[in-house]
């Protein structure tokens, strides 16, 4: 079904957002790795015997996270390429919709990733002389009718 491509497009955007978040967290860890400390018994520099505090960075963990970051970056490149292809397919599907207003709503909602309230604002600006103004509920219902009870795209997230 053609509408499945639109849903897949939305899911792919969310997946890319998640991968970017994970890369950001790994970048934060790699830029400021946490120190670990331990105490051991041994001879100090001054020749006394006793406990010595050893502090450092967990090198194996650092390298594992560095390798994971590189894998995520490769995955992100791959997913962005797939998303570009899906964007073209989604645009083609949206162009097949008969009503111009519905095409605009789908572009704002799916391609641009705007929330229903923001789509309503954009539509009200595009059609200022319309007697009945667009609302977020109105937009939500139009999208639901278009997809015929197929789950919608998630709304814009932080």
N, C-alpha and C positions, 0 to 999 in steps of 0.2 A: 504494500500500500504506500502511496506517495506521502501521505501524512506521517507515516512512520519515520521518514527521513527528517522531518521537522523535529520530531521528538528526539531522535538520535542526535541531531545537531545540538539541541539543548543539553542533553546528557553529556555530550563530548565537551561542551564549554565548561560544564561543572567539573568534569574530570581534569581538564587542563588547569582550572583554577585550583583544584586540590593538589596537583603535582607542583604547581608554582609555590603554593604554601609550604609544602614539604621541603622544597629546595631552599626557600627562605629560612626555614628553621635550621636546616643543615648548615647554611652559610653563617647563621648566627653562632652555632656551636663551633664551627671551624675557625671563625674569626676570634672567638674568645673561649677556647677550650677550658673546661674546669680543671682545677688542680686537685690532685689527690695527695694525701699525706699519710705517712705511716711512721712508726717508731721501731727502731731495731736496736739491739745491744751490740756494742762494738767499741773499738778504740777511737777516741776523738783525735783531732789534729794535735792537741796539746799533750797527748799520751795518756789521758785518763780513760778509764773504762766505765761505760755506762750507756744509757739509752741515747740514741741519736735520732733526730727527726729528719726524715727523708721526704722531700716534696718534689712533685713533678707532674707531667701530663701523661695520661694513659695513651701511649703511642699506638698500640694495636687498635683501640677503639677509634682513635683519630683517623687512622688509615682506612678502617672499615667505613666510617662515615664519609670520608672523602671519596671512596670508591662508589658508595651508594649515591652520593650527590652526582657523580659523573653518569651513573646509570639513569638517574632521574632526568638529567639534562638531555641525554639521548632519547629517552622516552618522550620527553616534552617536545623535542623537535619532530619526532615521528607523529605524535598526536596533533601538533599544529599543522602538519602537512595534510593529515586526514581531515582536520577541521576545515581547511581551505577548500578541499574537494567537496565536503558536505555543505559548505556555504554556497558554493556554486549550484549544487543540487537543490538546496533549500530556496535559493533565489528563483530558480527555474520553476519550482513547484508553486511558489507564491505568485509568480507571473501568470500561472494558469487559472488563478482565482478570478471569477467574473467581475465581482464588485470592486471598484477602485478603493473604497473606504476600507473594506476588509483586507485588501492587499496592504494598505498603509498600516492598519492595526497589526497585522502579522509581522511586517517588517520591524515596526517599533518594538513589538513584544519579543519576537523570536530572534531576529538578526541583531538588533541593538540591545536586547536584554533588559528593556525597561519594565518597571513594575506597572500594574494595571492603572494605578493613579497617574503615573507619569505619561502613560500612553493616552489616557483621557485628556490630560493637559495639552499634549501635542496635537491631538485631534481637535480639541476646542480652538486652538490657535490656527489650525489649518482651515477650519470651517466656523468662523466667528458668527456668521449669520444664521446658523442652524437654530431652529426654535427650541428643540430639546437638547440640552447640553449633554456631552458624554460624561459618564461617571465611571469610577473604577468598577462598580458592580455591572454596569452596562457593558464595559469592555470584557470583563470576566465571562459574562453570559454569552457574548458573541463568540469568544474564543472557544468556550465549551461547546456551543452549537456547531462550530466549524469542525472541531475534532470529534464530535459525536461521542462524548463521554470518555474519550481517551485522556489519560493523565496529562496535565499541562506542564509547561516549562516551570521550573522553580523561579520564584521572584528574585530580583536583584539582591545580592548579599553583600555584606561588608567585606 
